[in-house]
Every structure is written in structure tokens, then in C-alpha cells.
Amino acid sequence: SVQLLSILKQRTEDVDVKRYAQRLMLEAGSLRYTREKCSQLKEEIVKQIKELGGNEPLLKVIEMLDVQVEKIGELDGEGNGDEDVKMPSSLTLKQEADTKNLDYT
């Protein structure tokens, strides 16, 4: 949308404006599309890694990145749009990766 592009060009630090932009993206389905595309790419990457003989550390990195992308799916699938949209912090993402026994470093 033109409105979203205008907001992004501002490079604003205003939290309310950023939340509004997030809401616009949710309503437009942008986050759902992003999640679906990232899932497709992950499947292709994992398949290629396995076809090339595997690489466990690299697969762990891919899984860690997927933890972050899962958060996008959670944002898009929850709520009725009346509450504030909150993106996950890097600490939250690290904790999620730790619960999946992924080495974050």
C-alpha cells in the first residue's frame, strides 16, 4: 500500500507509527506470505544440504532461523487486530532456539 511505503520511507522512531505499519502488514497478509515463502525456502535448503552429504552445524543454523520465522506465523495467526502487534526480541528468539537444543552462537 502507498500508506505503508510512505511510513517506511520516513524511517521513523515513533513506536505508534511502527505499530500502525505492522498492523497494515498484518491486514494485507504480508506476514503470512513471508512465512509461507520462508518455509518453502527452508525446505529447499534442507533438501540441498542433505543431497550434498549433510552438514549438521548448517542445519542447526537453518533451524535457528526458522524459529524466528515461526514468530511471524504466530503474529499473523493470532488475535483480532485490536491489540498491539509485538515482534519477538532477539532474547526471546535465543530462548526459543535453546529450547530446541540449538547452538545460537
Summary of the structure (lengths in Angstrom):
residues: 105
radius of gyration: 16.3
end to end distance: 37.5
largest distance: 48.0
contacts: 241
relative contact order: 0.12
helix: 73%
strand: 0%
